[in-house]
Amino acid sequence: MTTVQEIEKALTKLPPEKLAEFRSWYTEFDAAQWDEQIENDIQAGRLDAFADQALNDLSQNRCRSL
């Protein structure tokens, strides 16, 4: 399986229990990828401006409780 189309075709042939197993695995895999990207962005300082703005808003009482 080397293409998206082949993967899609294989997924359509899975029985429901195997599809559920794949779905669970993919959910965990996707979350791990997201976590890694966020960590990389934090380490590279790409989120610093957002953090600075949030802290500034907090100090200026421009925040409300959720």
C-alpha positions in Angstrom: 0.0 0.0 0.0 1.8 3.1 -1.2 -1.0 5.4 -2.2 -3.9 7.1 -0.5 -6.2 5.5 -3.0 -4.9 2.0 -2.1 -5.3 2.7 1.6 -8.9 4.0 1.1 -9.7 0.9 -0.9 -8.3 -1.4 1.8 -10.3 0.5 4.5 -13.5 -0.1 2.6 -12.9 -3.8 2.7 -12.3 -4.0 6.5 -15.0 -5.7 8.7 -16.6 -3.4 11.2 -14.5 -4.6 14.2 -11.2 -4.1 12.3 -12.3 -0.7 11.1 -13.1 0.3 14.7 -9.6 -1.0 15.6 -8.0 1.1 12.9 -10.1 4.2 13.8 -8.9 3.9 17.4 -5.2 3.5 16.3 -5.5 6.4 13.9 -7.1 8.7 16.5 -4.1 8.0 18.9 -1.6 8.4 16.0 -3.1 11.7 14.9 -3.2 13.1 18.4 0.5 12.2 18.8 1.4 13.9 15.6 -0.5 17.0 16.7 1.2 17.0 20.1 4.6 16.7 18.4 3.8 19.7 16.2 2.7 21.8 19.1 5.9 20.9 21.0 8.0 21.8 18.0 6.2 25.1 17.6 6.6 25.9 21.3 10.3 25.0 21.2 10.8 27.2 18.1 9.0 30.1 19.7 6.2 30.2 17.2 3.6 30.6 19.9 5.3 33.2 22.0 3.4 36.1 20.5 0.1 34.4 21.3 1.2 33.8 24.9 2.4 37.4 25.2 -0.9 38.7 23.9 -2.9 36.4 26.3 -0.8 37.6 29.3 -1.2 41.2 28.2 -5.0 40.8 27.9 -5.1 39.2 31.4 -3.1 42.0 32.9 -5.5 44.5 31.3 -8.6 42.7 32.6 -9.7 41.8 29.1 -10.4 38.2 30.1 -13.5 36.5 31.5 -13.9 33.3 33.3 -15.0 30.3 31.3 
